[in-house]
């Protein structure tokens, strides 16, 4: 079995694709702070309900978010704290990229 056919690589690819959109990254950072429903996220994002729901569906299919029903409301939360840790661990890479860019301009 080649690397491209490796189930682990396929799963990681699905997760990274789900994280590869600014709105979905924003959602991850928001629900890392506290669980939120679609209506709360809709207000913070400035998008309509169907758009926010679609983004949440993609995150859920990738296994990144869980749901909890409270009456008629559905709240979304991170399935694992490692998701936020993973995103935060990329901050030094952003800083390095900016530093290199600034050095090129000097």
DRENTORKOL-3810 file (N, C-alpha, C; in nm, 4 decimals):
REM DRENTORKOL-3810
@n.u->0.0846; n.v->-0.1169; n.w->0.0000; ca.u->0.0000; ca.v->0.0000; ca.w->0.0000; c.u->0.0902; c.v->0.1246; c.w->0.0000
@n.u->0.0662; n.v->0.2137; n.w->-0.0952; ca.u->0.1432; ca.v->0.3366; ca.w->-0.1042; c.u->0.0983; c.v->0.4370; c.w->0.0011
@n.u->0.1785; n.v->0.5378; n.w->0.0234; ca.u->0.1474; ca.v->0.6407; ca.w->0.1218; c.u->0.0130; c.v->0.7064; c.w->0.0941
@n.u->-0.0158; n.v->0.7308; n.w->-0.0324; ca.u->-0.1390; ca.v->0.8003; ca.w->-0.0688; c.u->-0.2624; c.v->0.7164; c.w->-0.0347
@n.u->-0.2464; n.v->0.5855; n.w->-0.0287; ca.u->-0.3582; ca.v->0.4966; ca.w->0.0034; c.u->-0.3690; c.v->0.4679; c.w->0.1527
@n.u->-0.2781; n.v->0.5192; n.w->0.2300; ca.u->-0.2745; ca.v->0.4953; ca.w->0.3735; c.u->-0.3978; c.v->0.5586; c.w->0.4392
@n.u->-0.4807; n.v->0.4796; n.w->0.5113; ca.u->-0.6013; ca.v->0.5340; ca.w->0.5750; c.u->-0.5731; c.v->0.6506; c.w->0.6707
@n.u->-0.4615; n.v->0.6454; n.w->0.7411; ca.u->-0.4254; ca.v->0.7538; ca.w->0.8324; c.u->-0.4017; c.v->0.8830; c.w->0.7552
@n.u->-0.3312; n.v->0.8732; n.w->0.6450; ca.u->-0.3049; ca.v->0.9903; ca.w->0.5602; c.u->-0.4363; c.v->1.0446; c.w->0.5049
@n.u->-0.5259; n.v->0.9577; n.w->0.4656; ca.u->-0.6561; ca.v->0.9995; ca.w->0.4134; c.u->-0.7357; c.v->1.0742; c.w->0.5205
@n.u->-0.7352; n.v->1.0219; n.w->0.6424; ca.u->-0.8062; ca.v->1.0875; ca.w->0.7532; c.u->-0.7461; c.v->1.2245; c.w->0.7841
@n.u->-0.6132; n.v->1.2305; n.w->0.7891; ca.u->-0.5473; ca.v->1.3586; ca.w->0.8142; c.u->-0.5800; c.v->1.4594; c.w->0.7046
@n.u->-0.5850; n.v->1.4118; n.w->0.5823; ca.u->-0.6189; ca.v->1.4985; ca.w->0.4706; c.u->-0.7598; c.v->1.5563; c.w->0.4861
@n.u->-0.8540; n.v->1.4732; n.w->0.5273; ca.u->-0.9909; ca.v->1.5196; ca.w->0.5478; c.u->-0.9966; c.v->1.6255; c.w->0.6583
@n.u->-0.9231; n.v->1.6025; n.w->0.7653; ca.u->-0.9203; ca.v->1.6983; ca.w->0.8762; c.u->-0.8599; c.v->1.8312; c.w->0.8310
@n.u->-0.7480; n.v->1.8239; n.w->0.7602; ca.u->-0.6819; ca.v->1.9466; ca.w->0.7150; c.u->-0.7657; c.v->2.0217; c.w->0.6126
@n.u->-0.8374; n.v->1.9499; n.w->0.5276; ca.u->-0.9287; ca.v->2.0155; ca.w->0.4334; c.u->-1.0380; c.v->2.0894; c.w->0.5090
@n.u->-1.0911; n.v->2.0263; n.w->0.6122; ca.u->-1.1967; ca.v->2.0894; ca.w->0.6914; c.u->-1.1444; c.v->2.2158; c.w->0.7603
@n.u->-1.0197; n.v->2.2138; n.w->0.8013; ca.u->-0.9604; ca.v->2.3301; ca.w->0.8678; c.u->-0.9123; c.v->2.4361; c.w->0.7690
@n.u->-0.9134; n.v->2.4025; n.w->0.6418; ca.u->-0.8564; ca.v->2.4890; ca.w->0.5397; c.u->-0.9462; c.v->2.6012; c.w->0.4906
@n.u->-1.0331; n.v->2.6502; n.w->0.5740; ca.u->-1.1203; ca.v->2.7620; ca.w->0.5369; c.u->-1.1231; c.v->2.8613; c.w->0.6533
@n.u->-1.1071; n.v->2.9902; n.w->0.6258; ca.u->-1.1026; ca.v->3.0888; ca.w->0.7350; c.u->-1.2248; c.v->3.0861; c.w->0.8268
@n.u->-1.3423; n.v->3.0673; n.w->0.7715; ca.u->-1.4628; ca.v->3.0643; ca.w->0.8554; c.u->-1.4606; c.v->2.9452; c.w->0.9490
@n.u->-1.4170; n.v->2.8313; n.w->0.8993; ca.u->-1.4130; ca.v->2.7120; ca.w->0.9850; c.u->-1.3067; c.v->2.7261; c.w->1.0933
@n.u->-1.1936; n.v->2.7871; n.w->1.0604; ca.u->-1.0926; ca.v->2.8132; ca.w->1.1649; c.u->-1.1472; c.v->2.9085; c.w->1.2699
@n.u->-1.2203; n.v->3.0084; n.w->1.2251; ca.u->-1.2831; ca.v->3.1018; ca.w->1.3193; c.u->-1.3802; c.v->3.0274; c.w->1.4113
@n.u->-1.4611; n.v->2.9393; n.w->1.3543; ca.u->-1.5561; ca.v->2.8604; ca.w->1.4334; c.u->-1.4814; c.v->2.7766; c.w->1.5366
@n.u->-1.3745; n.v->2.7111; n.w->1.4948; ca.u->-1.2954; ca.v->2.6291; ca.w->1.5876; c.u->-1.2458; c.v->2.7142; c.w->1.7046
@n.u->-1.1938; n.v->2.8316; n.w->1.6749; ca.u->-1.1429; ca.v->2.9169; ca.w->1.7821; c.u->-1.2553; c.v->2.9665; c.w->1.8727
@n.u->-1.3710; n.v->2.9928; n.w->1.8156; ca.u->-1.4849; ca.v->3.0380; ca.w->1.8965; c.u->-1.5337; c.v->2.9278; c.w->1.9906
@n.u->-1.5545; n.v->2.8081; n.w->1.9369; ca.u->-1.6092; ca.v->2.7016; ca.w->2.0217; c.u->-1.5041; c.v->2.6411; c.w->2.1131
@n.u->-1.3778; n.v->2.6742; n.w->2.0904; ca.u->-1.2738; ca.v->2.6329; ca.w->2.1854; c.u->-1.2898; c.v->2.7104; c.w->2.3153
@n.u->-1.3436; n.v->2.8326; n.w->2.3052; ca.u->-1.3667; ca.v->2.9151; ca.w->2.4238; c.u->-1.4872; c.v->2.8661; c.w->2.5031
@n.u->-1.5967; n.v->2.8402; n.w->2.4292; ca.u->-1.7160; ca.v->2.7835; ca.w->2.4919; c.u->-1.8095; c.v->2.7344; c.w->2.3813
@n.u->-1.8853; n.v->2.6278; n.w->2.4109; ca.u->-1.9784; ca.v->2.5762; ca.w->2.3097; c.u->-2.0744; c.v->2.6846; c.w->2.2627
@n.u->-2.1160; n.v->2.6745; n.w->2.1376; ca.u->-2.2047; ca.v->2.7753; ca.w->2.0802; c.u->-2.3052; c.v->2.7092; c.w->1.9863
@n.u->-2.4198; n.v->2.7730; n.w->1.9714; ca.u->-2.5213; ca.v->2.7257; ca.w->1.8775; c.u->-2.5045; c.v->2.8002; c.w->1.7452
@n.u->-2.5734; n.v->2.7543; n.w->1.6437; ca.u->-2.5639; ca.v->2.8155; ca.w->1.5110; c.u->-2.6002; c.v->2.9634; c.w->1.5172
@n.u->-2.7050; n.v->2.9979; n.w->1.5917; ca.u->-2.7486; ca.v->3.1380; ca.w->1.5964; c.u->-2.6410; c.v->3.2285; c.w->1.6555
@n.u->-2.5674; n.v->3.1809; n.w->1.7561; ca.u->-2.4584; ca.v->3.2593; ca.w->1.8142; c.u->-2.3433; c.v->3.2744; c.w->1.7151
@n.u->-2.3084; n.v->3.1651; n.w->1.6498; ca.u->-2.1993; ca.v->3.1691; ca.w->1.5528; c.u->-2.2353; c.v->3.2545; c.w->1.4322
@n.u->-2.3608; n.v->3.2481; n.w->1.3922; ca.u->-2.4096; ca.v->3.3269; ca.w->1.2794; c.u->-2.3853; c.v->3.4754; c.w->1.3038
@n.u->-2.4166; n.v->3.5204; n.w->1.4232; ca.u->-2.3969; ca.v->3.6617; ca.w->1.4593; c.u->-2.2488; c.v->3.6993; c.w->1.4584
@n.u->-2.1645; n.v->3.6125; n.w->1.5126; ca.u->-2.0211; ca.v->3.6417; ca.w->1.5213; c.u->-1.9541; c.v->3.6411; c.w->1.3842
@n.u->-2.0021; n.v->3.5537; n.w->1.2974; ca.u->-1.9426; ca.v->3.5396; ca.w->1.1642; c.u->-1.9994; c.v->3.6420; c.w->1.0667
@n.u->-2.1268; n.v->3.6736; n.w->1.0838; ca.u->-2.1921; ca.v->3.7644; ca.w->0.9911; c.u->-2.2370; c.v->3.6945; c.w->0.8644
@n.u->-2.2775; n.v->3.5694; n.w->0.8790; ca.u->-2.3241; ca.v->3.4899; ca.w->0.7650; c.u->-2.4632; c.v->3.4364; c.w->0.7961
@n.u->-2.5291; n.v->3.3840; n.w->0.6941; ca.u->-2.6626; ca.v->3.3300; ca.w->0.7169; c.u->-2.6550; c.v->3.1913; c.w->0.7808
@n.u->-2.7673; n.v->3.1474; n.w->0.8318; ca.u->-2.7752; ca.v->3.0201; ca.w->0.9044; c.u->-2.7305; c.v->2.9020; c.w->0.8202
@n.u->-2.7733; n.v->2.8972; n.w->0.6949; ca.u->-2.7381; ca.v->2.7819; ca.w->0.6111; c.u->-2.5880; c.v->2.7739; c.w->0.5850
@n.u->-2.5220; n.v->2.8886; n.w->0.5705; ca.u->-2.3774; ca.v->2.8895; ca.w->0.5482; c.u->-2.3043; c.v->2.8397; c.w->0.6723
@n.u->-2.3433; n.v->2.8889; n.w->0.7884; ca.u->-2.2799; ca.v->2.8466; ca.w->0.9136; c.u->-2.3059; c.v->2.6975; c.w->0.9370
@n.u->-2.4273; n.v->2.6534; n.w->0.9115; ca.u->-2.4611; ca.v->2.5121; ca.w->0.9287; c.u->-2.3778; c.v->2.4231; c.w->0.8374
@n.u->-2.3539; n.v->2.4679; n.w->0.7151; ca.u->-2.2720; ca.v->2.3901; ca.w->0.6207; c.u->-2.1289; c.v->2.3786; c.w->0.6725
@n.u->-2.0735; n.v->2.4883; n.w->0.7211; ca.u->-1.9379; ca.v->2.4835; ca.w->0.7766; c.u->-1.9317; c.v->2.3888; c.w->0.8970
@n.u->-2.0315; n.v->2.3956; n.w->0.9833; ca.u->-2.0349; ca.v->2.3067; ca.w->1.1001; c.u->-2.0480; c.v->2.1611; c.w->1.0577
@n.u->-2.1236; n.v->2.1366; n.w->0.9540; ca.u->-2.1398; ca.v->2.0001; ca.w->0.9022; c.u->-2.0059; c.v->1.9442; c.w->0.8537
@n.u->-1.9294; n.v->2.0261; n.w->0.7846; ca.u->-1.7977; ca.v->1.9829; ca.w->0.7362; c.u->-1.7054; c.v->1.9531; c.w->0.8535
@n.u->-1.7073; n.v->2.0389; n.w->0.9535; ca.u->-1.6247; ca.v->2.0169; ca.w->1.0722; c.u->-1.6676; c.v->1.8909; c.w->1.1467
@n.u->-1.7953; n.v->1.8685; n.w->1.1506; ca.u->-1.8478; ca.v->1.7503; ca.w->1.2193; c.u->-1.8122; c.v->1.6220; c.w->1.1442
@n.u->-1.8245; n.v->1.6247; n.w->1.0118; ca.u->-1.7885; ca.v->1.5072; ca.w->0.9314; c.u->-1.6410; c.v->1.4719; c.w->0.9469
@n.u->-1.5587; n.v->1.5733; n.w->0.9678; ca.u->-1.4151; ca.v->1.5507; ca.w->0.9871; c.u->-1.3829; c.v->1.5056; c.w->1.1291
@n.u->-1.4837; n.v->1.5048; n.w->1.2164; ca.u->-1.4639; ca.v->1.4604; ca.w->1.3537; c.u->-1.4072; c.v->1.5671; c.w->1.4456
@n.u->-1.4142; n.v->1.6932; n.w->1.4030; ca.u->-1.3549; ca.v->1.8015; ca.w->1.4811; c.u->-1.4476; c.v->1.8605; c.w->1.5848
@n.u->-1.5781; n.v->1.8491; n.w->1.5634; ca.u->-1.6738; ca.v->1.9052; ca.w->1.6583; c.u->-1.7764; c.v->1.8005; c.w->1.7000
@n.u->-1.8273; n.v->1.8200; n.w->1.8193; ca.u->-1.9352; ca.v->1.7368; ca.w->1.8741; c.u->-2.0570; c.v->1.8251; c.w->1.8934
@n.u->-2.1727; n.v->1.7612; n.w->1.9056; ca.u->-2.2952; ca.v->1.8356; ca.w->1.9329; c.u->-2.3557; c.v->1.7889; c.w->2.0637
@n.u->-2.4268; n.v->1.8817; n.w->2.1270; ca.u->-2.5040; ca.v->1.8497; ca.w->2.2466; c.u->-2.6380; c.v->1.9208; c.w->2.2326
@n.u->-2.7436; n.v->1.8445; n.w->2.2415; ca.u->-2.8774; ca.v->1.9025; ca.w->2.2305; c.u->-2.9264; c.v->1.9419; c.w->2.3686
@n.u->-2.9747; n.v->2.0657; n.w->2.3764; ca.u->-3.0354; ca.v->2.1175; ca.w->2.4996; c.u->-3.1711; c.v->2.1728; c.w->2.4607
@n.u->-3.2739; n.v->2.0929; n.w->2.4822; ca.u->-3.4078; ca.v->2.1314; ca.w->2.4370; c.u->-3.4114; c.v->2.1340; c.w->2.2859
@n.u->-3.4475; n.v->2.2470; n.w->2.2292; ca.u->-3.4510; ca.v->2.2594; ca.w->2.0831; c.u->-3.3199; c.v->2.3139; c.w->2.0265
@n.u->-3.2275; n.v->2.3508; n.w->2.1147; ca.u->-3.1001; ca.v->2.4085; ca.w->2.0711; c.u->-2.9935; c.v->2.3001; c.w->2.0574
@n.u->-2.9052; n.v->2.3203; n.w->1.9606; ca.u->-2.7918; ca.v->2.2308; ca.w->1.9401; c.u->-2.6651; c.v->2.3134; c.w->1.9602
@n.u->-2.5815; n.v->2.2689; n.w->2.0521; ca.u->-2.4571; ca.v->2.3391; ca.w->2.0815; c.u->-2.3389; c.v->2.2597; c.w->2.0277
@n.u->-2.2465; n.v->2.3318; n.w->1.9688; ca.u->-2.1270; ca.v->2.2727; ca.w->1.9096; c.u->-2.0070; c.v->2.3001; c.w->1.9976
@n.u->-1.9227; n.v->2.1983; n.w->2.0135; ca.u->-1.8000; ca.v->2.2114; ca.w->2.0918; c.u->-1.6905; c.v->2.1308; c.w->2.0232
@n.u->-1.5670; n.v->2.1559; n.w->2.0632; ca.u->-1.4561; ca.v->2.0788; ca.w->2.0068; c.u->-1.4651; c.v->1.9347; c.w->2.0532
@n.u->-1.4360; n.v->1.8433; n.w->1.9648; ca.u->-1.4374; ca.v->1.7022; ca.w->2.0026; c.u->-1.3144; c.v->1.6668; c.w->2.0856
@n.u->-1.2077; n.v->1.7457; n.w->2.0677; ca.u->-1.0830; ca.v->1.7195; ca.w->2.1394; c.u->-1.0057; c.v->1.8507; c.w->2.1514
@n.u->-0.9513; n.v->1.8775; n.w->2.2683; ca.u->-0.8736; ca.v->2.0004; ca.w->2.2896; c.u->-0.7500; c.v->2.0047; c.w->2.2004
@n.u->-0.7103; n.v->1.8891; n.w->2.1502; ca.u->-0.5912; ca.v->1.8833; ca.w->2.0647; c.u->-0.6098; c.v->1.9640; c.w->1.9364
@n.u->-0.7345; n.v->1.9847; n.w->1.8952; ca.u->-0.7614; ca.v->2.0621; ca.w->1.7738; c.u->-0.7119; c.v->2.2052; c.w->1.7924
@n.u->-0.7496; n.v->2.2674; n.w->1.9015; ca.u->-0.7057; ca.v->2.4043; ca.w->1.9297; c.u->-0.5551; c.v->2.4084; c.w->1.9522
@n.u->-0.5004; n.v->2.3095; n.w->2.0195; ca.u->-0.3553; ca.v->2.3037; ca.w->2.0420; c.u->-0.2804; c.v->2.2959; c.w->1.9099
@n.u->-0.3326; n.v->2.2178; n.w->1.8188; ca.u->-0.2711; ca.v->2.2024; ca.w->1.6865; c.u->-0.2683; c.v->2.3364; c.w->1.6134
@n.u->-0.3792; n.v->2.4059; n.w->1.6148; ca.u->-0.3878; ca.v->2.5365; ca.w->1.5484; c.u->-0.2926; c.v->2.6355; c.w->1.6146
@n.u->-0.2919; n.v->2.6384; n.w->1.7471; ca.u->-0.2031; ca.v->2.7307; ca.w->1.8188; c.u->-0.0561; c.v->2.6996; c.w->1.7939
@n.u->-0.0245; n.v->2.5727; n.w->1.7717; ca.u->0.1153; ca.v->2.5353; ca.w->1.7489; c.u->0.1672; c.v->2.5886; c.w->1.6157
@n.u->0.0777; n.v->2.6337; n.w->1.5293; ca.u->0.1197; ca.v->2.6892; ca.w->1.4005; c.u->0.1545; c.v->2.8380; c.w->1.4089
@n.u->0.1237; n.v->2.9023; n.w->1.5194; ca.u->0.1530; ca.v->3.0451; ca.w->1.5350; c.u->0.3015; c.v->3.0758; c.w->1.5148
@n.u->0.3950; n.v->2.9976; n.w->1.5700; ca.u->0.5371; ca.v->3.0262; ca.w->1.5426; c.u->0.5701; c.v->3.0204; c.w->1.3929
@n.u->0.5042; n.v->2.9372; n.w->1.3187; ca.u->0.5266; ca.v->2.9301; ca.w->1.1746; c.u->0.4828; c.v->3.0601; c.w->1.1068
@n.u->0.3708; n.v->3.1156; n.w->1.1509; ca.u->0.3235; ca.v->3.2439; ca.w->1.0973; c.u->0.4256; c.v->3.3532; c.w->1.1281
@n.u->0.4743; n.v->3.3537; n.w->1.2513; ca.u->0.5725; ca.v->3.4544; ca.w->1.2915; c.u->0.7012; c.v->3.4414; c.w->1.2103
@n.u->0.7448; n.v->3.3185; n.w->1.1870; ca.u->0.8650; ca.v->3.2940; ca.w->1.1074; c.u->0.8447; c.v->3.3421; c.w->0.9636
@n.u->0.7294; n.v->3.3139; n.w->0.9090; ca.u->0.6970; ca.v->3.3571; ca.w->0.7730; c.u->0.7026; c.v->3.5092; c.w->0.7618
@n.u->0.6439; n.v->3.5779; n.w->0.8582; ca.u->0.6440; ca.v->3.7245; ca.w->0.8586; c.u->0.7860; c.v->3.7791; c.w->0.8750
@n.u->0.8628; n.v->3.7158; n.w->0.9618; ca.u->1.0014; ca.v->3.7585; ca.w->0.9842; c.u->1.0815; c.v->3.7463; c.w->0.8550
@n.u->1.0678; n.v->3.6337; n.w->0.7874; ca.u->1.1410; ca.v->3.6130; ca.w->0.6613; c.u->1.0969; c.v->3.7133; c.w->0.5559
@n.u->0.9714; n.v->3.7413; n.w->0.5521; ca.u->0.9192; ca.v->3.8387; ca.w->0.4557; c.u->0.9783; c.v->3.9764; c.w->0.4822
@n.u->0.9816; n.v->4.0160; n.w->0.6099; ca.u->1.0385; ca.v->4.1463; ca.w->0.6470; c.u->1.1874; c.v->4.1531; c.w->0.6133
@n.u->1.2584; n.v->4.0431; n.w->0.6340; ca.u->1.4004; ca.v->4.0386; ca.w->0.6016; c.u->1.4216; c.v->4.0540; c.w->0.4511
@n.u->1.3320; n.v->4.0005; n.w->0.3723; ca.u->1.3430; ca.v->4.0134; ca.w->0.2266; c.u->1.3250; c.v->4.1588; c.w->0.1833
@n.u->1.2465; n.v->4.2335; n.w->0.2572; ca.u->1.2189; ca.v->4.3716; ca.w->0.2226; c.u->1.3309; c.v->4.4682; c.w->0.2641
@n.u->1.4175; n.v->4.4217; n.w->0.3527; ca.u->1.5271; ca.v->4.5084; ca.w->0.4028; c.u->1.6318; c.v->4.5299; c.w->0.2984
END
